[in-house]
Amino acid sequence: MINPIKRALTISTATLMIVGASAFAQDTAKTQAVELLQQGLVQGNTDFINKNVAENYIQHNPIAPDGRAGLLGFVGYLKTLETPISINTKRVLREGNLVVVHSEYLMGNKKAIFDLFRIENGKLAEHWDGIQDIPSKTVSGRGMTDGSTTITDLDKTLVNKKLVIGFVTDILMNGQSEKLSNYIGDVYHQHNPNVADGLEGLGDFISYLSENKISFGYSKIHNVVAEGNFVFTQSEGHFGGKPTAFYDLFRVENGLIVEHWDSVQQIPSKMAHSNGMF
């Protein structure tokens, strides 16, 4: 099996655009991903699903059944909900055959969700997601999905990807907090609801976990999607002694990480399929 970090660094960078309605219209893969959420999940458009989703669609959401038939059944279930869901998409990234959609869902309560899709033969062939409830208050005062959306620095995609992989590997996997300043400077806008802004805020959070003997760490990076100044990582690890899926989005500026969003989700022991969350 190809090491996912090496694979991430060798995927060719696709044509990249500023996120927005006009950008989606110019990129078929982005359009398919966004419209699956809007037409498929929100509107219940089964024709769109039949046309754009592969029959053997591989599902990693733990409560949704596998295959296109499973997705259609899940959409049918959503139609029975007393309160319809709504999805406000904030950012869409694409690299190669992978598309990341960062959205705020209203499903009873507000949730910050990253949807990751793999495209194959012009159809949506595989799906992963990371879901976290949005609290009423955050330590930094920032929301979990607000902040910068404009994709820039397309020529720096590869170097930014290397920087973020280095951060995840050194800091989140290997716990080398002494290297924080190699990756983060004075400006660091934090959207994780439990962490304050700035390098000091992140350092304080890491110290808090250590002092309170709360286990935390990443063990494996599964996918990386980079587009200009934005880099997304999908990882697994543990938090509070429980297996956890970590979905992180970083914005890079002048060689340093300046903004971070994430969704942290516990991995359940039972799922609606045998694919696992990764």
DRENVEXTOR-364066 format. One record per residue (C-alpha): x, y, z; residue number from 1. Coordinates in nm, 4 decimals. Example, Ala and Ser with C-alpha at 12.3 -4.5 7.8 and 13.67 -1.06 7.14 Angstrom:
<rs>
<xx->1.2300; yy->-0.4500; zz->0.7800; i->1> $
<xx->1.3670; yy->-0.1060; zz->0.7140; i->2> $
</rs>
This chain:
<rs>
<xx->0.0000; yy->0.0000; zz->0.0000; i->1> $
<xx->0.1283; yy->0.3458; zz->-0.0909; i->2> $
<xx->0.2099; yy->0.5634; zz->0.2089; i->3> $
<xx->-0.0716; yy->0.8254; zz->0.2186; i->4> $
<xx->0.1722; yy->1.1091; zz->0.2907; i->5> $
<xx->0.3857; yy->1.0194; zz->-0.0122; i->6> $
<xx->0.0708; yy->0.9806; zz->-0.2201; i->7> $
<xx->-0.0522; yy->1.3225; zz->-0.1086; i->8> $
<xx->0.2725; yy->1.4843; zz->-0.2161; i->9> $
<xx->0.2680; yy->1.3270; zz->-0.5611; i->10> $
<xx->-0.0934; yy->1.3977; zz->-0.6603; i->11> $
<xx->-0.0890; yy->1.6523; zz->-0.9412; i->12> $
<xx->-0.2391; yy->1.9870; zz->-0.8514; i->13> $
<xx->-0.5665; yy->2.0504; zz->-1.0351; i->14> $
<xx->-0.6811; yy->2.3830; zz->-1.1737; i->15> $
<xx->-0.7708; yy->2.5902; zz->-0.8677; i->16> $
<xx->-1.0181; yy->2.8735; zz->-0.8278; i->17> $
<xx->-1.1600; yy->3.1191; zz->-0.5802; i->18> $
<xx->-1.4438; yy->2.9542; zz->-0.3903; i->19> $
<xx->-1.7813; yy->3.0833; zz->-0.5042; i->20> $
<xx->-2.0816; yy->2.9969; zz->-0.7166; i->21> $
<xx->-1.9031; yy->3.0854; zz->-1.0395; i->22> $
<xx->-1.6052; yy->2.8698; zz->-0.9421; i->23> $
<xx->-1.8275; yy->2.5656; zz->-0.8866; i->24> $
<xx->-1.9751; yy->2.6129; zz->-1.2329; i->25> $
<xx->-1.6272; yy->2.5850; zz->-1.3886; i->26> $
<xx->-1.5258; yy->2.2666; zz->-1.2068; i->27> $
<xx->-1.7402; yy->1.9599; zz->-1.2643; i->28> $
<xx->-1.6052; yy->1.7698; zz->-0.9644; i->29> $
<xx->-1.6679; yy->2.0602; zz->-0.7276; i->30> $
<xx->-2.0146; yy->2.1086; zz->-0.8722; i->31> $
<xx->-2.1002; yy->1.7411; zz->-0.8276; i->32> $
<xx->-1.9855; yy->1.7419; zz->-0.4644; i->33> $
<xx->-2.1713; yy->2.0587; zz->-0.3696; i->34> $
<xx->-2.4852; yy->1.9607; zz->-0.5598; i->35> $
<xx->-2.4941; yy->1.6177; zz->-0.4001; i->36> $
<xx->-2.5331; yy->1.7978; zz->-0.0695; i->37> $
<xx->-2.7810; yy->2.0573; zz->-0.1952; i->38> $
<xx->-2.9844; yy->1.8577; zz->-0.4476; i->39> $
<xx->-2.9353; yy->1.5153; zz->-0.2926; i->40> $
<xx->-2.9479; yy->1.5658; zz->0.0843; i->41> $
<xx->-3.1407; yy->1.8921; zz->0.1109; i->42> $
<xx->-3.3830; yy->1.8591; zz->-0.1824; i->43> $
<xx->-3.4014; yy->1.4801; zz->-0.1985; i->44> $
<xx->-3.3379; yy->1.4777; zz->-0.5745; i->45> $
<xx->-3.3009; yy->1.1058; zz->-0.6513; i->46> $
<xx->-3.2496; yy->1.1710; zz->-1.0230; i->47> $
<xx->-2.9339; yy->1.3684; zz->-0.9455; i->48> $
<xx->-2.8067; yy->1.0867; zz->-0.7252; i->49> $
<xx->-2.8745; yy->0.8202; zz->-0.9862; i->50> $
<xx->-2.6928; yy->1.0240; zz->-1.2505; i->51> $
<xx->-2.3912; yy->1.1434; zz->-1.0497; i->52> $
<xx->-2.3235; yy->0.8740; zz->-0.7885; i->53> $
<xx->-2.1554; yy->0.5425; zz->-0.8720; i->54> $
<xx->-2.3627; yy->0.2322; zz->-0.8082; i->55> $
<xx->-2.0892; yy->0.0870; zz->-0.5850; i->56> $
<xx->-2.0497; yy->0.4172; zz->-0.3932; i->57> $
<xx->-1.8283; yy->0.3503; zz->-0.0894; i->58> $
<xx->-1.9687; yy->0.5088; zz->0.2254; i->59> $
<xx->-1.7676; yy->0.5895; zz->0.5394; i->60> $
<xx->-2.0267; yy->0.7917; zz->0.7326; i->61> $
<xx->-2.0938; yy->0.5493; zz->1.0203; i->62> $
<xx->-2.4750; yy->0.5722; zz->1.0116; i->63> $
<xx->-2.5366; yy->0.5756; zz->0.6336; i->64> $
<xx->-2.5612; yy->0.2420; zz->0.4458; i->65> $
<xx->-2.3170; yy->0.1550; zz->0.1682; i->66> $
<xx->-2.3686; yy->0.1933; zz->-0.2064; i->67> $
<xx->-2.5847; yy->0.4226; zz->-0.4165; i->68> $
<xx->-2.8892; yy->0.2297; zz->-0.2959; i->69> $
<xx->-2.7837; yy->0.2966; zz->0.0630; i->70> $
<xx->-2.7458; yy->0.6680; zz->-0.0095; i->71> $
<xx->-3.0909; yy->0.6794; zz->-0.1678; i->72> $
<xx->-3.2335; yy->0.5112; zz->0.1393; i->73> $
<xx->-3.0568; yy->0.7590; zz->0.3667; i->74> $
<xx->-3.1962; yy->1.0505; zz->0.1656; i->75> $
<xx->-3.5398; yy->0.8947; zz->0.1988; i->76> $
<xx->-3.4905; yy->0.8879; zz->0.5755; i->77> $
<xx->-3.3923; yy->1.2565; zz->0.5771; i->78> $
<xx->-3.7231; yy->1.3371; zz->0.4065; i->79> $
<xx->-3.9089; yy->1.1955; zz->0.7065; i->80> $
<xx->-3.7462; yy->1.4328; zz->0.9539; i->81> $
<xx->-3.9810; yy->1.6842; zz->1.1115; i->82> $
<xx->-3.7346; yy->1.9694; zz->1.0542; i->83> $
<xx->-3.5744; yy->1.9791; zz->0.7071; i->84> $
<xx->-3.1957; yy->2.0030; zz->0.6971; i->85> $
<xx->-3.0109; yy->2.2968; zz->0.5436; i->86> $
<xx->-2.6490; yy->2.3214; zz->0.4333; i->87> $
<xx->-2.4469; yy->2.6429; zz->0.4059; i->88> $
<xx->-2.1275; yy->2.5640; zz->0.2157; i->89> $
<xx->-1.8307; yy->2.7815; zz->0.3110; i->90> $
<xx->-1.5293; yy->2.6364; zz->0.1273; i->91> $
<xx->-1.4627; yy->2.3861; zz->-0.1494; i->92> $
<xx->-1.1147; yy->2.2521; zz->-0.2321; i->93> $
<xx->-1.0097; yy->2.0161; zz->-0.5053; i->94> $
<xx->-0.6884; yy->1.8358; zz->-0.5805; i->95> $
<xx->-0.6759; yy->1.5552; zz->-0.8308; i->96> $
<xx->-0.9772; yy->1.3286; zz->-0.7806; i->97> $
<xx->-1.0499; yy->1.4455; zz->-0.4239; i->98> $
<xx->-1.2925; yy->1.7235; zz->-0.3305; i->99> $
<xx->-1.3402; yy->1.8678; zz->0.0197; i->100> $
<xx->-1.6555; yy->2.0598; zz->0.1099; i->101> $
<xx->-1.6592; yy->2.2555; zz->0.4385; i->102> $
<xx->-2.0106; yy->2.3461; zz->0.5492; i->103> $
<xx->-2.2381; yy->2.4434; zz->0.8332; i->104> $
<xx->-2.5329; yy->2.2058; zz->0.8550; i->105> $
<xx->-2.8580; yy->2.2671; zz->1.0361; i->106> $
<xx->-2.9792; yy->1.9213; zz->1.1393; i->107> $
<xx->-3.1768; yy->1.9795; zz->1.4548; i->108> $
<xx->-2.8764; yy->2.1761; zz->1.5787; i->109> $
<xx->-2.5840; yy->2.3383; zz->1.4004; i->110> $
<xx->-2.2949; yy->2.1169; zz->1.2975; i->111> $
<xx->-1.9564; yy->2.1861; zz->1.1383; i->112> $
<xx->-1.8998; yy->1.9193; zz->0.8737; i->113> $
<xx->-1.6227; yy->1.8320; zz->0.6318; i->114> $
<xx->-1.7381; yy->1.6118; zz->0.3420; i->115> $
<xx->-1.4606; yy->1.4434; zz->0.1445; i->116> $
<xx->-1.5433; yy->1.2868; zz->-0.1927; i->117> $
<xx->-1.3426; yy->1.0759; zz->-0.4356; i->118> $
<xx->-1.4334; yy->1.1098; zz->-0.8026; i->119> $
<xx->-1.3933; yy->0.8168; zz->-1.0412; i->120> $
<xx->-1.4974; yy->0.8022; zz->-1.4076; i->121> $
<xx->-1.6905; yy->1.1257; zz->-1.3704; i->122> $
<xx->-1.8993; yy->1.0080; zz->-1.0756; i->123> $
<xx->-1.8902; yy->1.0420; zz->-0.6984; i->124> $
<xx->-1.7415; yy->0.7091; zz->-0.5929; i->125> $
<xx->-1.6488; yy->0.7390; zz->-0.2249; i->126> $
<xx->-1.7424; yy->0.9593; zz->0.0700; i->127> $
<xx->-1.6035; yy->1.0352; zz->0.4132; i->128> $
<xx->-1.7106; yy->1.3021; zz->0.6618; i->129> $
<xx->-1.6177; yy->1.4563; zz->0.9941; i->130> $
<xx->-1.8991; yy->1.5974; zz->1.2057; i->131> $
<xx->-1.8972; yy->1.8099; zz->1.5212; i->132> $
<xx->-2.1753; yy->1.9983; zz->1.6993; i->133> $
<xx->-2.1238; yy->2.3750; zz->1.7044; i->134> $
<xx->-2.1383; yy->2.5121; zz->2.0605; i->135> $
<xx->-2.3010; yy->2.8424; zz->2.1500; i->136> $
<xx->-1.9677; yy->2.9843; zz->2.2704; i->137> $
<xx->-1.6051; yy->2.9290; zz->2.1723; i->138> $
<xx->-1.2835; yy->3.0140; zz->2.3557; i->139> $
<xx->-1.1539; yy->3.2354; zz->2.0736; i->140> $
<xx->-1.4906; yy->3.3970; zz->2.0006; i->141> $
<xx->-1.4692; yy->3.2733; zz->1.6408; i->142> $
<xx->-1.7243; yy->3.0457; zz->1.4798; i->143> $
<xx->-1.6363; yy->2.6981; zz->1.3603; i->144> $
<xx->-1.6950; yy->2.7782; zz->0.9923; i->145> $
<xx->-1.6466; yy->3.1558; zz->0.9524; i->146> $
<xx->-1.3236; yy->3.3241; zz->0.8454; i->147> $
<xx->-1.1273; yy->3.3407; zz->0.5228; i->148> $
<xx->-1.2581; yy->3.1693; zz->0.2103; i->149> $
<xx->-1.0500; yy->3.3072; zz->-0.0781; i->150> $
<xx->-0.8066; yy->3.0659; zz->-0.2398; i->151> $
<xx->-0.4764; yy->3.2312; zz->-0.3380; i->152> $
<xx->-0.1090; yy->3.1380; zz->-0.3926; i->153> $
<xx->-0.1816; yy->2.8543; zz->-0.6330; i->154> $
<xx->0.1882; yy->2.8360; zz->-0.7176; i->155> $
<xx->0.2638; yy->2.7543; zz->-0.3527; i->156> $
<xx->0.0298; yy->2.4563; zz->-0.3242; i->157> $
<xx->0.3025; yy->2.1945; zz->-0.2905; i->158> $
<xx->0.5194; yy->2.3860; zz->-0.0442; i->159> $
<xx->0.2135; yy->2.4671; zz->0.1693; i->160> $
<xx->0.1148; yy->2.1005; zz->0.1671; i->161> $
<xx->0.4614; yy->2.0017; zz->0.2887; i->162> $
<xx->0.4404; yy->2.2601; zz->0.5673; i->163> $
<xx->0.1070; yy->2.1305; zz->0.6937; i->164> $
<xx->0.2107; yy->1.7654; zz->0.6745; i->165> $
<xx->0.5173; yy->1.8626; zz->0.8757; i->166> $
<xx->0.3000; yy->2.0337; zz->1.1378; i->167> $
<xx->0.0637; yy->1.7394; zz->1.1720; i->168> $
<xx->0.3540; yy->1.4940; zz->1.1874; i->169> $
<xx->0.5798; yy->1.6865; zz->1.4265; i->170> $
<xx->0.3207; yy->1.8430; zz->1.6554; i->171> $
<xx->0.0040; yy->1.6338; zz->1.6450; i->172> $
<xx->0.1572; yy->1.2915; zz->1.5843; i->173> $
<xx->0.4944; yy->1.3142; zz->1.7589; i->174> $
<xx->0.4147; yy->1.5751; zz->2.0252; i->175> $
<xx->0.7177; yy->1.7928; zz->1.9474; i->176> $
<xx->0.5645; yy->2.1119; zz->2.0850; i->177> $
<xx->0.9069; yy->2.2794; zz->2.0887; i->178> $
<xx->0.8731; yy->2.3021; zz->1.7095; i->179> $
<xx->0.5461; yy->2.5011; zz->1.7170; i->180> $
<xx->0.7174; yy->2.8247; zz->1.6159; i->181> $
<xx->0.8434; yy->2.6552; zz->1.2985; i->182> $
<xx->0.4854; yy->2.6351; zz->1.1781; i->183> $
<xx->0.2867; yy->2.9075; zz->1.3560; i->184> $
<xx->0.3707; yy->3.2752; zz->1.4020; i->185> $
<xx->0.2168; yy->3.5656; zz->1.5897; i->186> $
<xx->-0.1056; yy->3.5568; zz->1.3867; i->187> $
<xx->-0.3084; yy->3.2370; zz->1.4255; i->188> $
<xx->-0.6866; yy->3.2499; zz->1.3963; i->189> $
<xx->-0.8345; yy->2.9522; zz->1.5748; i->190> $
<xx->-1.1794; yy->2.8057; zz->1.4979; i->191> $
<xx->-1.1549; yy->2.4983; zz->1.7203; i->192> $
<xx->-1.4099; yy->2.5903; zz->1.9899; i->193> $
<xx->-1.1843; yy->2.4850; zz->2.2792; i->194> $
<xx->-0.8622; yy->2.6631; zz->2.1807; i->195> $
<xx->-0.7699; yy->3.0316; zz->2.2030; i->196> $
<xx->-0.6157; yy->3.2331; zz->1.9209; i->197> $
<xx->-0.2425; yy->3.2565; zz->1.8667; i->198> $
<xx->0.0584; yy->3.0378; zz->1.9208; i->199> $
<xx->0.0184; yy->3.0848; zz->2.2951; i->200> $
<xx->-0.3418; yy->2.9611; zz->2.2825; i->201> $
<xx->-0.2413; yy->2.6401; zz->2.1087; i->202> $
<xx->0.0486; yy->2.5877; zz->2.3447; i->203> $
<xx->-0.1792; yy->2.6407; zz->2.6454; i->204> $
<xx->-0.4255; yy->2.3834; zz->2.5135; i->205> $
<xx->-0.1512; yy->2.1248; zz->2.4638; i->206> $
<xx->-0.0225; yy->2.1949; zz->2.8159; i->207> $
<xx->-0.3751; yy->2.1632; zz->2.9577; i->208> $
<xx->-0.4166; yy->1.8189; zz->2.8029; i->209> $
<xx->-0.0808; yy->1.7077; zz->2.9409; i->210> $
<xx->-0.1376; yy->1.8463; zz->3.2897; i->211> $
<xx->-0.4789; yy->1.6815; zz->3.3131; i->212> $
<xx->-0.3531; yy->1.3543; zz->3.1667; i->213> $
<xx->-0.6012; yy->1.3694; zz->2.8798; i->214> $
<xx->-0.4681; yy->1.1437; zz->2.6077; i->215> $
<xx->-0.4451; yy->1.3054; zz->2.2671; i->216> $
<xx->-0.2572; yy->1.2298; zz->1.9525; i->217> $
<xx->-0.2743; yy->1.1595; zz->1.5813; i->218> $
<xx->-0.1548; yy->0.8197; zz->1.4626; i->219> $
<xx->-0.2065; yy->0.8270; zz->1.0859; i->220> $
<xx->-0.2758; yy->1.0741; zz->0.8055; i->221> $
<xx->-0.5178; yy->0.9180; zz->0.5580; i->222> $
<xx->-0.5743; yy->1.1932; zz->0.3011; i->223> $
<xx->-0.4368; yy->1.5384; zz->0.2244; i->224> $
<xx->-0.5998; yy->1.7843; zz->-0.0158; i->225> $
<xx->-0.4197; yy->2.1094; zz->-0.0961; i->226> $
<xx->-0.5299; yy->2.4039; zz->-0.3059; i->227> $
<xx->-0.3151; yy->2.7137; zz->-0.2923; i->228> $
<xx->-0.3151; yy->2.8583; zz->0.0568; i->229> $
<xx->-0.5569; yy->2.5969; zz->0.1958; i->230> $
<xx->-0.4536; yy->2.2471; zz->0.3055; i->231> $
<xx->-0.6927; yy->1.9831; zz->0.4408; i->232> $
<xx->-0.5883; yy->1.6715; zz->0.6316; i->233> $
<xx->-0.7929; yy->1.3682; zz->0.7311; i->234> $
<xx->-0.6354; yy->1.1763; zz->1.0180; i->235> $
<xx->-0.7113; yy->0.9234; zz->1.2854; i->236> $
<xx->-0.5887; yy->0.9055; zz->1.6405; i->237> $
<xx->-0.7195; yy->0.9164; zz->1.9937; i->238> $
<xx->-0.8682; yy->1.1778; zz->2.2236; i->239> $
<xx->-0.9575; yy->1.1133; zz->2.5852; i->240> $
<xx->-0.8716; yy->0.7477; zz->2.5424; i->241> $
<xx->-1.1188; yy->0.6973; zz->2.2567; i->242> $
<xx->-1.0497; yy->0.6357; zz->1.8868; i->243> $
<xx->-1.1109; yy->0.9607; zz->1.7009; i->244> $
<xx->-1.1368; yy->1.0962; zz->1.3470; i->245> $
<xx->-0.9694; yy->1.4355; zz->1.2981; i->246> $
<xx->-1.0594; yy->1.6584; zz->1.0037; i->247> $
<xx->-0.8400; yy->1.9711; zz->0.9862; i->248> $
<xx->-0.8257; yy->2.2650; zz->0.7474; i->249> $
<xx->-0.5309; yy->2.5056; zz->0.7553; i->250> $
<xx->-0.4722; yy->2.8382; zz->0.5822; i->251> $
<xx->-0.1093; yy->2.9227; zz->0.5092; i->252> $
<xx->0.0372; yy->3.2669; zz->0.4527; i->253> $
<xx->0.4030; yy->3.3601; zz->0.4004; i->254> $
<xx->0.5247; yy->3.0163; zz->0.5004; i->255> $
<xx->0.3310; yy->2.9884; zz->0.8266; i->256> $
<xx->-0.0087; yy->2.8530; zz->0.9309; i->257> $
<xx->-0.2325; yy->3.1504; zz->1.0113; i->258> $
<xx->-0.5797; yy->2.9959; zz->1.0442; i->259> $
<xx->-0.7279; yy->2.6595; zz->1.1451; i->260> $
<xx->-1.0679; yy->2.4897; zz->1.1368; i->261> $
<xx->-1.1548; yy->2.1347; zz->1.2377; i->262> $
<xx->-1.4152; yy->1.8747; zz->1.3196; i->263> $
<xx->-1.3360; yy->1.6101; zz->1.5793; i->264> $
<xx->-1.5527; yy->1.2980; zz->1.5884; i->265> $
<xx->-1.5349; yy->0.9854; zz->1.7999; i->266> $
<xx->-1.5175; yy->0.6662; zz->1.5947; i->267> $
<xx->-1.8081; yy->0.4371; zz->1.6900; i->268> $
<xx->-1.7584; yy->0.0662; zz->1.7435; i->269> $
<xx->-2.0549; yy->-0.0244; zz->1.5218; i->270> $
<xx->-2.1397; yy->0.1181; zz->1.1788; i->271> $
<xx->-2.4030; yy->0.0717; zz->0.9106; i->272> $
<xx->-2.1386; yy->-0.0855; zz->0.6810; i->273> $
<xx->-1.8030; yy->-0.2618; zz->0.6991; i->274> $
<xx->-1.5901; yy->0.0176; zz->0.5448; i->275> $
<xx->-1.4789; yy->0.1903; zz->0.8638; i->276> $
<xx->-1.4486; yy->0.5693; zz->0.8873; i->277> $
<xx->-1.1353; yy->0.5756; zz->0.6692; i->278> $
</rs>
